[in-house]
Amino acid sequence: MRKILMMFFVSVLVLSGCGGREAADELQVSDPARQLEAAAGKEFKIILDSNPTTGYHWELVGELDERVAQFVSKNYKADGLQTVGSGGTDVWVFKAVAAGETSITLGYYPPDSSAEAEQTITFTVVVK
């Protein structure tokens, strides 16, 4: 588990530093310590290190305030060949709906569907 958490945090640091050539309306964030600001009507992405080949997966925790932001989609992108134990990233896409502030909490769940999240992270979203 320690190795998974370490991979996650390293990936968050790497991804949060790679913002170079984002389109103006395509905001991407991977650092939960950084407040996310989005314009109403625009989409934004949360990118997380993931490894579904092991059965672990990210899920939304709690209710999303859909007056401020709405879930659009989640896609997994493998780093290479998708074999057991290989990793990649989950790309969560949300749409900023109207001005306000909300939180998006994601939990990292083990393969056992009855288990609780082994890790949760919360992103603060401000829509202007």
SENUVO-147950 format. One line per field, with one value per atom (N, C-alpha, C, O): x, y, z; residue number from 0; residue in one letter; atom name. Coordinates in nm, 2 decimals, always signed. Layout:
% residues N
px: [X:...]
py: [Y:...]
pz: [Z:...]
pos: [NUM:...]
code: [a:...]
site: [CA:...]
END
This chain:
% residues 128
px: [+0.08:+0.00:+0.09:+0.05:+0.20:+0.29:+0.34:+0.35:+0.37:+0.42:+0.32:+0.35:+0.19:+0.08:+0.07:+0.06:+0.07:+0.06:+0.18:+0.16:+0.30:+0.41:+0.40:+0.43:+0.36:+0.34:+0.24:+0.26:+0.13:+0.03:+0.08:+0.06:+0.15:+0.20:+0.31:+0.31:+0.40:+0.50:+0.43:+0.46:+0.33:+0.26:+0.18:+0.18:+0.12:+0.06:+0.16:+0.13:+0.27:+0.37:+0.42:+0.43:+0.44:+0.48:+0.37:+0.40:+0.25:+0.14:+0.11:+0.08:+0.12:+0.08:+0.19:+0.16:+0.31:+0.41:+0.41:+0.50:+0.33:+0.33:+0.23:+0.19:+0.18:+0.07:+0.10:+0.01:+0.22:+0.27:+0.17:+0.15:+0.11:+0.04:-0.11:-0.17:-0.18:-0.32:-0.40:-0.36:-0.51:-0.59:-0.66:-0.68:-0.69:-0.75:-0.87:-0.89:-0.95:-1.08:-1.06:-1.16:-0.94:-0.92:-0.83:-0.71:-0.89:-0.81:-0.79:-0.88:-0.67:-0.63:-0.57:-0.48:-0.60:-0.54:-0.52:-0.61:-0.42:-0.39:-0.34:-0.31:-0.33:-0.28:-0.40:-0.45:-0.44:-0.55:-0.52:-0.62:-0.40:-0.36:-0.39:-0.39:-0.40:-0.42:-0.57:-0.64:-0.62:-0.76:-0.78:-0.70:-0.89:-0.91:-1.01:-1.12:-0.98:-1.07:-1.11:-1.03:-1.24:-1.29:-1.40:-1.47:-1.41:-1.51:-1.64:-1.64:-1.75:-1.88:-1.90:-1.86:-1.95:-1.97:-1.85:-1.86:-1.74:-1.61:-1.59:-1.64:-1.52:-1.49:-1.35:-1.27:-1.33:-1.20:-1.18:-1.27:-1.05:-1.01:-0.94:-0.86:-0.96:-0.88:-0.81:-0.88:-0.68:-0.60:-0.53:-0.46:-0.56:-0.51:-0.43:-0.48:-0.33:-0.26:-0.35:-0.42:-0.36:-0.46:-0.40:-0.31:-0.45:-0.41:-0.52:-0.52:-0.62:-0.74:-0.71:-0.79:-0.59:-0.56:-0.54:-0.55:-0.52:-0.51:-0.64:-0.65:-0.74:-0.88:-0.90:-1.02:-0.80:-0.82:-0.88:-0.85:-0.96:-1.03:-1.07:-1.09:-1.08:-1.13:-1.28:-1.33:-1.34:-1.49:-1.52:-1.44:-1.62:-1.67:-1.72:-1.78:-1.68:-1.73:-1.83:-1.79:-1.94:-2.04:-2.11:-2.08:-2.20:-2.27:-2.20:-2.13:-2.21:-2.15:-2.25:-2.37:-2.21:-2.31:-2.32:-2.24:-2.43:-2.44:-2.49:-2.50:-2.52:-2.55:-2.42:-2.43:-2.31:-2.18:-2.10:-2.04:-2.09:-2.01:-2.08:-2.14:-2.07:-2.13:-2.03:-1.94:-2.05:-1.96:-2.00:-2.11:-1.89:-1.91:-1.87:-1.95:-1.74:-1.69:-1.57:-1.51:-1.53:-1.41:-1.35:-1.42:-1.22:-1.15:-1.02:-0.95:-0.98:-0.86:-0.76:-0.80:-0.64:-0.54:-0.42:-0.35:-0.39:-0.28:-0.15:-0.14:-0.04:+0.09:+0.15:+0.24:+0.11:+0.17:+0.08:-0.05:+0.13:+0.05:-0.02:+0.04:-0.15:-0.23:-0.22:-0.30:-0.13:-0.11:-0.13:-0.13:-0.15:-0.17:-0.06:+0.06:-0.09:+0.01:+0.06:+0.13:+0.03:+0.07:-0.02:-0.14:+0.03:-0.05:-0.09:-0.06:-0.15:-0.19:-0.25:-0.22:-0.34:-0.41:-0.56:-0.60:-0.63:-0.78:-0.79:-0.74:-0.87:-0.90:-1.04:-1.13:-1.07:-1.21:-1.24:-1.17:-1.35:-1.39:-1.52:-1.62:-1.52:-1.63:-1.67:-1.58:-1.79:-1.83:-1.86:-1.94:-1.80:-1.83:-1.97:-1.98:-2.06:-2.20:-2.23:-2.27:-2.21:-2.25:-2.16:-2.09:-2.15:-2.06:-2.09:-2.21:-1.98:-2.00:-1.87:-1.78:-1.88:-1.77:-1.82:-1.92:-1.74:-1.78:-1.65:-1.54:-1.67:-1.56:-1.59:-1.71:-1.49:-1.50:-1.41:-1.29:-1.47:-1.39:-1.39:-1.49:-1.27:-1.25:-1.19:-1.10:-1.23:-1.18:-1.11:-1.16:-1.00:-0.93:-0.97:-0.93:-1.05:-1.11:-1.04:-0.99:-1.02:-0.96:-1.06:-1.18:-1.02:-1.10:-1.23:-1.33:-1.22:-1.34:-1.44:-1.42:-1.55:-1.65:-1.72:-1.78:-1.70:-1.76:-1.67:-1.70:-1.54:-1.44:-1.46:-1.51:-1.40:-1.40:-1.28:-1.19:-1.29:-1.17:-1.05:-1.05:-0.94:-0.81:-0.75:-0.66:-0.79:-0.74:-0.85:-0.92:-0.86:-0.95:-0.88:-0.79:-0.91:-0.86:-0.97:-1.06:-0.96:-1.06:-1.00:-0.90:-1.07:-1.03:-1.14:-1.26:-1.09:-1.18:-1.19:-1.09:-1.32:-1.34:-1.42:-1.52:-1.37:-1.43:-1.47:-1.39:-1.60:-1.65:-1.68:-1.75:-1.63:-1.65:-1.73:-1.76]
py: [-0.12:+0.00:+0.13:+0.22:+0.12:+0.23:+0.27:+0.39:+0.16:+0.18:+0.25:+0.34:+0.21:+0.27:+0.42:+0.50:+0.45:+0.59:+0.67:+0.79:+0.62:+0.69:+0.72:+0.83:+0.62:+0.64:+0.74:+0.82:+0.75:+0.85:+0.99:+1.07:+1.01:+1.14:+1.19:+1.30:+1.10:+1.13:+1.17:+1.27:+1.09:+1.12:+1.26:+1.33:+1.29:+1.41:+1.53:+1.63:+1.52:+1.62:+1.64:+1.75:+1.53:+1.54:+1.60:+1.69:+1.55:+1.60:+1.74:+1.82:+1.78:+1.92:+2.02:+2.14:+1.97:+2.05:+2.05:+2.12:+1.98:+1.97:+2.05:+2.01:+2.16:+2.23:+2.30:+2.36:+2.30:+2.38:+2.42:+2.54:+2.33:+2.37:+2.33:+2.28:+2.37:+2.34:+2.44:+2.56:+2.40:+2.49:+2.58:+2.54:+2.70:+2.80:+2.75:+2.79:+2.67:+2.62:+2.48:+2.42:+2.43:+2.29:+2.30:+2.27:+2.32:+2.33:+2.19:+2.11:+2.16:+2.03:+2.05:+2.14:+1.97:+1.98:+1.84:+1.75:+1.83:+1.70:+1.72:+1.62:+1.84:+1.87:+1.92:+2.03:+1.83:+1.87:+1.99:+2.05:+2.03:+2.14:+2.27:+2.38:+2.26:+2.38:+2.40:+2.31:+2.52:+2.55:+2.56:+2.62:+2.49:+2.49:+2.60:+2.61:+2.69:+2.79:+2.77:+2.74:+2.77:+2.74:+2.85:+2.90:+2.87:+2.96:+2.89:+2.77:+2.95:+2.88:+2.85:+2.93:+2.73:+2.68:+2.61:+2.55:+2.61:+2.54:+2.40:+2.39:+2.31:+2.19:+2.20:+2.28:+2.11:+2.10:+1.95:+1.87:+1.92:+1.78:+1.76:+1.85:+1.65:+1.61:+1.48:+1.38:+1.48:+1.36:+1.29:+1.36:+1.16:+1.09:+0.96:+0.90:+0.93:+0.80:+0.69:+0.70:+0.59:+0.48:+0.35:+0.34:+0.24:+0.11:+0.01:-0.08:+0.02:-0.07:-0.22:-0.30:-0.25:-0.39:-0.47:-0.59:-0.40:-0.46:-0.47:-0.53:-0.41:-0.40:-0.27:-0.24:-0.20:-0.07:+0.03:+0.03:+0.12:+0.22:+0.34:+0.34:+0.45:+0.58:+0.59:+0.55:+0.64:+0.67:+0.81:+0.85:+0.87:+0.99:+0.95:+0.85:+1.03:+1.01:+1.12:+1.24:+1.08:+1.18:+1.24:+1.20:+1.34:+1.40:+1.52:+1.59:+1.54:+1.65:+1.76:+1.74:+1.89:+2.00:+2.03:+2.11:+1.98:+1.99:+2.13:+2.16:+2.22:+2.36:+2.43:+2.54:+2.38:+2.45:+2.37:+2.43:+2.24:+2.15:+2.02:+1.97:+1.97:+1.84:+1.75:+1.78:+1.62:+1.51:+1.49:+1.49:+1.48:+1.46:+1.32:+1.24:+1.28:+1.15:+1.11:+1.20:+0.98:+0.94:+0.84:+0.75:+0.86:+0.77:+0.73:+0.81:+0.61:+0.55:+0.55:+0.51:+0.60:+0.60:+0.52:+0.57:+0.41:+0.32:+0.39:+0.46:+0.37:+0.42:+0.35:+0.41:+0.22:+0.14:+0.03:+0.05:-0.09:-0.21:-0.23:-0.22:-0.26:-0.28:-0.42:-0.51:-0.45:-0.58:-0.57:-0.46:-0.68:-0.68:-0.62:-0.65:-0.52:-0.44:-0.32:-0.23:-0.30:-0.18:-0.07:-0.09:+0.05:+0.17:+0.26:+0.23:+0.37:+0.47:+0.59:+0.61:+0.66:+0.77:+0.76:+0.72:+0.81:+0.83:+0.98:+1.06:+1.01:+1.15:+1.18:+1.13:+1.25:+1.29:+1.42:+1.52:+1.43:+1.55:+1.60:+1.53:+1.73:+1.79:+1.92:+1.97:+1.97:+2.09:+2.19:+2.17:+2.31:+2.42:+2.48:+2.52:+2.48:+2.52:+2.66:+2.74:+2.70:+2.84:+2.88:+2.80:+3.01:+3.07:+3.01:+2.98:+2.98:+2.92:+2.84:+2.84:+2.78:+2.70:+2.56:+2.55:+2.46:+2.32:+2.24:+2.28:+2.12:+2.03:+1.90:+1.86:+1.84:+1.71:+1.62:+1.64:+1.51:+1.42:+1.28:+1.23:+1.23:+1.10:+1.00:+1.04:+0.88:+0.78:+0.67:+0.64:+0.61:+0.50:+0.37:+0.35:+0.29:+0.17:+0.04:+0.03:-0.05:-0.18:-0.27:-0.23:-0.38:-0.47:-0.52:-0.54:-0.53:-0.58:-0.47:-0.36:-0.48:-0.38:-0.34:-0.23:-0.42:-0.39:-0.31:-0.26:-0.30:-0.23:-0.07:-0.02:+0.00:+0.14:+0.19:+0.12:+0.32:+0.37:+0.37:+0.40:+0.33:+0.33:+0.47:+0.50:+0.55:+0.69:+0.78:+0.74:+0.90:+1.00:+1.13:+1.16:+1.20:+1.33:+1.42:+1.39:+1.55:+1.65:+1.77:+1.82:+1.80:+1.92:+2.03:+2.00:+2.15:+2.26:+2.33:+2.36:+2.35:+2.41:+2.54:+2.55:+2.65:+2.78:+2.81:+2.82:+2.83:+2.86:+3.01:+3.06:+3.08:+3.22:+3.25:+3.37]
pz: [+0.00:+0.00:+0.00:-0.07:+0.07:+0.08:-0.06:-0.10:-0.14:-0.27:-0.36:-0.44:-0.35:-0.42:-0.39:-0.48:-0.26:-0.22:-0.26:-0.31:-0.26:-0.30:-0.45:-0.49:-0.53:-0.67:-0.70:-0.79:-0.62:-0.64:-0.62:-0.70:-0.51:-0.47:-0.57:-0.61:-0.61:-0.71:-0.84:-0.91:-0.88:-1.00:-0.99:-1.09:-0.88:-0.86:-0.88:-0.94:-0.82:-0.83:-0.97:-1.02:-1.04:-1.18:-1.27:-1.35:-1.25:-1.34:-1.31:-1.40:-1.18:-1.15:-1.21:-1.22:-1.23:-1.29:-1.44:-1.50:-1.51:-1.65:-1.73:-1.84:-1.67:-1.73:-1.86:-1.92:-1.91:-2.02:-2.13:-2.14:-2.20:-2.32:-2.31:-2.40:-2.20:-2.19:-2.27:-2.28:-2.33:-2.40:-2.30:-2.18:-2.34:-2.24:-2.17:-2.05:-2.24:-2.18:-2.12:-2.09:-2.11:-2.07:-1.94:-1.96:-1.83:-1.71:-1.65:-1.64:-1.61:-1.56:-1.42:-1.41:-1.32:-1.19:-1.13:-1.15:-1.06:-1.00:-0.86:-0.79:-0.81:-0.68:-0.59:-0.61:-0.49:-0.41:-0.32:-0.27:-0.30:-0.22:-0.29:-0.23:-0.42:-0.51:-0.53:-0.59:-0.49:-0.52:-0.67:-0.74:-0.72:-0.86:-0.89:-0.83:-0.99:-1.03:-1.18:-1.26:-1.20:-1.34:-1.38:-1.29:-1.50:-1.55:-1.58:-1.63:-1.54:-1.56:-1.71:-1.80:-1.74:-1.87:-1.93:-2.04:-1.86:-1.91:-1.84:-1.73:-1.90:-1.84:-1.78:-1.82:-1.68:-1.61:-1.58:-1.57:-1.56:-1.54:-1.41:-1.37:-1.35:-1.24:-1.28:-1.32:-1.27:-1.32:-1.21:-1.13:-1.19:-1.08:-1.13:-1.22:-1.06:-1.08:-1.05:-0.95:-1.13:-1.11:-1.16:-1.24:-1.10:-1.14:-1.13:-1.05:-1.22:-1.22:-1.25:-1.22:-1.30:-1.33:-1.20:-1.21:-1.09:-0.96:-0.89:-0.78:-0.95:-0.89:-0.81:-0.77:-0.78:-0.72:-0.81:-0.93:-0.76:-0.85:-0.77:-0.65:-0.84:-0.78:-0.80:-0.91:-0.70:-0.71:-0.64:-0.55:-0.68:-0.61:-0.47:-0.46:-0.38:-0.24:-0.20:-0.22:-0.16:-0.12:-0.25:-0.36:-0.22:-0.33:-0.38:-0.31:-0.51:-0.58:-0.59:-0.62:-0.55:-0.56:-0.71:-0.76:-0.77:-0.92:-0.96:-1.08:-0.86:-0.89:-0.93:-1.00:-0.89:-0.91:-1.02:-1.11:-1.00:-1.09:-1.12:-1.02:-1.24:-1.27:-1.33:-1.40:-1.29:-1.35:-1.49:-1.53:-1.58:-1.72:-1.76:-1.82:-1.73:-1.76:-1.68:-1.62:-1.69:-1.63:-1.74:-1.78:-1.77:-1.87:-1.81:-1.74:-1.83:-1.79:-1.91:-2.02:-1.88:-1.99:-1.93:-1.84:-1.99:-1.95:-1.99:-2.10:-1.91:-1.94:-2.06:-2.13:-2.08:-2.19:-2.22:-2.22:-2.23:-2.25:-2.11:-2.01:-2.12:-2.00:-1.96:-2.00:-1.87:-1.81:-1.66:-1.60:-1.59:-1.45:-1.38:-1.40:-1.30:-1.22:-1.29:-1.23:-1.42:-1.49:-1.45:-1.43:-1.45:-1.41:-1.52:-1.64:-1.49:-1.58:-1.50:-1.39:-1.57:-1.50:-1.53:-1.64:-1.43:-1.45:-1.48:-1.41:-1.58:-1.62:-1.59:-1.66:-1.48:-1.44:-1.50:-1.48:-1.58:-1.64:-1.58:-1.56:-1.54:-1.48:-1.56:-1.63:-1.54:-1.60:-1.50:-1.41:-1.50:-1.41:-1.46:-1.57:-1.37:-1.41:-1.38:-1.47:-1.25:-1.21:-1.10:-1.03:-1.08:-0.98:-0.84:-0.80:-0.77:-0.63:-0.60:-0.67:-0.48:-0.44:-0.39:-0.33:-0.43:-0.39:-0.37:-0.40:-0.32:-0.30:-0.38:-0.39:-0.44:-0.50:-0.43:-0.42:-0.37:-0.29:-0.37:-0.41:-0.39:-0.46:-0.36:-0.29:-0.36:-0.28:-0.36:-0.47:-0.31:-0.38:-0.31:-0.20:-0.38:-0.32:-0.37:-0.48:-0.27:-0.31:-0.39:-0.40:-0.44:-0.52:-0.45:-0.51:-0.32:-0.24:-0.23:-0.17:-0.30:-0.31:-0.18:-0.17:-0.08:+0.05:+0.14:+0.25:+0.10:+0.18:+0.16:+0.07:+0.26:+0.26:+0.18:+0.15:+0.14:+0.07:+0.15:+0.27:+0.09:+0.16:+0.16:+0.24:+0.07:+0.06:+0.01:-0.08:+0.06:+0.00:-0.02:+0.05:-0.13:-0.15:-0.19:-0.26:-0.15:-0.17:-0.25:-0.21:-0.35:-0.43:-0.41:-0.41:-0.38:-0.37:-0.50:-0.57:-0.55:-0.68:-0.66:-0.59:-0.72:-0.72:-0.86:-0.95:-0.89:-1.02:-1.03:-0.94:-1.13:-1.14:-1.26:-1.29]
pos: [0:0:0:0:1:1:1:1:2:2:2:2:3:3:3:3:4:4:4:4:5:5:5:5:6:6:6:6:7:7:7:7:8:8:8:8:9:9:9:9:10:10:10:10:11:11:11:11:12:12:12:12:13:13:13:13:14:14:14:14:15:15:15:15:16:16:16:16:17:17:17:17:18:18:18:18:19:19:19:19:20:20:20:20:21:21:21:21:22:22:22:22:23:23:23:23:24:24:24:24:25:25:25:25:26:26:26:26:27:27:27:27:28:28:28:28:29:29:29:29:30:30:30:30:31:31:31:31:32:32:32:32:33:33:33:33:34:34:34:34:35:35:35:35:36:36:36:36:37:37:37:37:38:38:38:38:39:39:39:39:40:40:40:40:41:41:41:41:42:42:42:42:43:43:43:43:44:44:44:44:45:45:45:45:46:46:46:46:47:47:47:47:48:48:48:48:49:49:49:49:50:50:50:50:51:51:51:51:52:52:52:52:53:53:53:53:54:54:54:54:55:55:55:55:56:56:56:56:57:57:57:57:58:58:58:58:59:59:59:59:60:60:60:60:61:61:61:61:62:62:62:62:63:63:63:63:64:64:64:64:65:65:65:65:66:66:66:66:67:67:67:67:68:68:68:68:69:69:69:69:70:70:70:70:71:71:71:71:72:72:72:72:73:73:73:73:74:74:74:74:75:75:75:75:76:76:76:76:77:77:77:77:78:78:78:78:79:79:79:79:80:80:80:80:81:81:81:81:82:82:82:82:83:83:83:83:84:84:84:84:85:85:85:85:86:86:86:86:87:87:87:87:88:88:88:88:89:89:89:89:90:90:90:90:91:91:91:91:92:92:92:92:93:93:93:93:94:94:94:94:95:95:95:95:96:96:96:96:97:97:97:97:98:98:98:98:99:99:99:99:100:100:100:100:101:101:101:101:102:102:102:102:103:103:103:103:104:104:104:104:105:105:105:105:106:106:106:106:107:107:107:107:108:108:108:108:109:109:109:109:110:110:110:110:111:111:111:111:112:112:112:112:113:113:113:113:114:114:114:114:115:115:115:115:116:116:116:116:117:117:117:117:118:118:118:118:119:119:119:119:120:120:120:120:121:121:121:121:122:122:122:122:123:123:123:123:124:124:124:124:125:125:125:125:126:126:126:126:127:127:127:127]
code: [m:m:m:m:r:r:r:r:k:k:k:k:i:i:i:i:l:l:l:l:m:m:m:m:m:m:m:m:f:f:f:f:f:f:f:f:v:v:v:v:s:s:s:s:v:v:v:v:l:l:l:l:v:v:v:v:l:l:l:l:s:s:s:s:g:g:g:g:c:c:c:c:g:g:g:g:g:g:g:g:r:r:r:r:e:e:e:e:a:a:a:a:a:a:a:a:d:d:d:d:e:e:e:e:l:l:l:l:q:q:q:q:v:v:v:v:s:s:s:s:d:d:d:d:p:p:p:p:a:a:a:a:r:r:r:r:q:q:q:q:l:l:l:l:e:e:e:e:a:a:a:a:a:a:a:a:a:a:a:a:g:g:g:g:k:k:k:k:e:e:e:e:f:f:f:f:k:k:k:k:i:i:i:i:i:i:i:i:l:l:l:l:d:d:d:d:s:s:s:s:n:n:n:n:p:p:p:p:t:t:t:t:t:t:t:t:g:g:g:g:y:y:y:y:h:h:h:h:w:w:w:w:e:e:e:e:l:l:l:l:v:v:v:v:g:g:g:g:e:e:e:e:l:l:l:l:d:d:d:d:e:e:e:e:r:r:r:r:v:v:v:v:a:a:a:a:q:q:q:q:f:f:f:f:v:v:v:v:s:s:s:s:k:k:k:k:n:n:n:n:y:y:y:y:k:k:k:k:a:a:a:a:d:d:d:d:g:g:g:g:l:l:l:l:q:q:q:q:t:t:t:t:v:v:v:v:g:g:g:g:s:s:s:s:g:g:g:g:g:g:g:g:t:t:t:t:d:d:d:d:v:v:v:v:w:w:w:w:v:v:v:v:f:f:f:f:k:k:k:k:a:a:a:a:v:v:v:v:a:a:a:a:a:a:a:a:g:g:g:g:e:e:e:e:t:t:t:t:s:s:s:s:i:i:i:i:t:t:t:t:l:l:l:l:g:g:g:g:y:y:y:y:y:y:y:y:p:p:p:p:p:p:p:p:d:d:d:d:s:s:s:s:s:s:s:s:a:a:a:a:e:e:e:e:a:a:a:a:e:e:e:e:q:q:q:q:t:t:t:t:i:i:i:i:t:t:t:t:f:f:f:f:t:t:t:t:v:v:v:v:v:v:v:v:v:v:v:v:k:k:k:k]
site: [N:CA:C:O:N:CA:C:O:N:CA:C:O:N:CA:C:O:N:CA:C:O:N:CA:C:O:N:CA:C:O:N:CA:C:O:N:CA:C:O:N:CA:C:O:N:CA:C:O:N:CA:C:O:N:CA:C:O:N:CA:C:O:N:CA:C:O:N:CA:C:O:N:CA:C:O:N:CA:C:O:N:CA:C:O:N:CA:C:O:N:CA:C:O:N:CA:C:O:N:CA:C:O:N:CA:C:O:N:CA:C:O:N:CA:C:O:N:CA:C:O:N:CA:C:O:N:CA:C:O:N:CA:C:O:N:CA:C:O:N:CA:C:O:N:CA:C:O:N:CA:C:O:N:CA:C:O:N:CA:C:O:N:CA:C:O:N:CA:C:O:N:CA:C:O:N:CA:C:O:N:CA:C:O:N:CA:C:O:N:CA:C:O:N:CA:C:O:N:CA:C:O:N:CA:C:O:N:CA:C:O:N:CA:C:O:N:CA:C:O:N:CA:C:O:N:CA:C:O:N:CA:C:O:N:CA:C:O:N:CA:C:O:N:CA:C:O:N:CA:C:O:N:CA:C:O:N:CA:C:O:N:CA:C:O:N:CA:C:O:N:CA:C:O:N:CA:C:O:N:CA:C:O:N:CA:C:O:N:CA:C:O:N:CA:C:O:N:CA:C:O:N:CA:C:O:N:CA:C:O:N:CA:C:O:N:CA:C:O:N:CA:C:O:N:CA:C:O:N:CA:C:O:N:CA:C:O:N:CA:C:O:N:CA:C:O:N:CA:C:O:N:CA:C:O:N:CA:C:O:N:CA:C:O:N:CA:C:O:N:CA:C:O:N:CA:C:O:N:CA:C:O:N:CA:C:O:N:CA:C:O:N:CA:C:O:N:CA:C:O:N:CA:C:O:N:CA:C:O:N:CA:C:O:N:CA:C:O:N:CA:C:O:N:CA:C:O:N:CA:C:O:N:CA:C:O:N:CA:C:O:N:CA:C:O:N:CA:C:O:N:CA:C:O:N:CA:C:O:N:CA:C:O:N:CA:C:O:N:CA:C:O:N:CA:C:O:N:CA:C:O:N:CA:C:O:N:CA:C:O:N:CA:C:O:N:CA:C:O:N:CA:C:O:N:CA:C:O:N:CA:C:O:N:CA:C:O:N:CA:C:O:N:CA:C:O:N:CA:C:O:N:CA:C:O:N:CA:C:O:N:CA:C:O:N:CA:C:O:N:CA:C:O:N:CA:C:O:N:CA:C:O:N:CA:C:O:N:CA:C:O:N:CA:C:O]
END
